[in-house]
C-alpha cells in the first residue's frame, strides 16, 4: 500500500512539473519545418550564413542556400530560440535571437535582416604591419615622421632586402606621408556574388594598387600576428583581371566598386582585405608578385 502511494505521488509530481513548463519535450510524429531567410534591407540574399536553433536540451545548426534560405526539421514540440551568426562585416538589424514555439502541425517562418558596415582601412604600420614590411634605412621600425621608408623582403630572397618606397615620380616617401592613408570599405552580397565599395584617401598620388582577399581559418583582431602558412586558407584577387587594378588620382583618392563571384563575407571564418601598392607600377594578374615590387599599404579586417 505504501509503495503504491509513493508511485502515485511520483506521477502527480511529474504531471505538475510538465504542466509548469518543465524541460521535457513531446516528440512529434511528423517533423515540422522551420524556414526563413537572411537578407539585407535592400532584399539582397546572403548564402552560407549560419543559423542556430536551440533550447536548454538541444541545438541544431544549418546554413542558408544560394538564395539566402534556411530550413530545419524539428522533431520535438517546445520552446526554441533562433539566432543568426552575422556574416563578416555586418550587423543584425532585426530581432535576434527570435523566440518560437513549435507545435504539432504548425510550420514556422523566421526572417533575419542584416546591414553591411563601412569598415575602417588601416595603414600598414606599427602593429598593423603583421609581416614586418615597413622599415627605415637601418632595417628597423621607423619612428620619426620625416624618416624615409623602405619595403622589406618577407617572402622572396634575399629576405630582408630593403626597397625604397617611392611615388611614380620618384619621390621617396617619408613615414608621415605613408600614414596619411585612410578610408573605408563596405561589402554587400547578393546570392553567390558580392560588391565591394571602396573609398580611400591619402594614398600615393597616381599610384597603382591591387586588392587581395586573404581568407583566414580563424578570426584575427587588428594587430594580431598572422601565420601565412597555418592561418591563411587562400589568397585571391578581389576583382577579375584589370578590374582588380586601381589607380589613385592626383590628390591620392581612390573610389571604386568591385564585384566578386562569391559572397566573400561568408566564405571563411575571417577575412583580411589587403590594398597592395606596386612600387614600379607593374601588375602580375594572379601570378606571384615579386617581393621587391610591391608592399601592403592598407589592411581591412572583416570580423
Secondary structure, 3 states (H helix, E strand, C coil): CHHHHHHHHHHHHHHHHHHCCCCCCCEEEEEEEEEEEEEECCCCECCCCEEEEECCCCEEEEECCCCCEEEEEEEECEEEEEEEECCCCEEECCCCCEEEEECCCCCEEEEEEEEECCEECEECCHHHCCCCCEECCCCCCCCCCCCECEEECCCCCCCCCEEECECCCCCECEHHHHCCCEEEEEEEECCCCEEEEEEEECCCCCCEEEEEEEEECCCCCCCCCCCCCCCEEEEEECCCHHHHEEECCCCCCEEEEEEECCCCCCCCCEEEEEEEEECCCCCCCCCCCCHHHEEEEEEEEEC
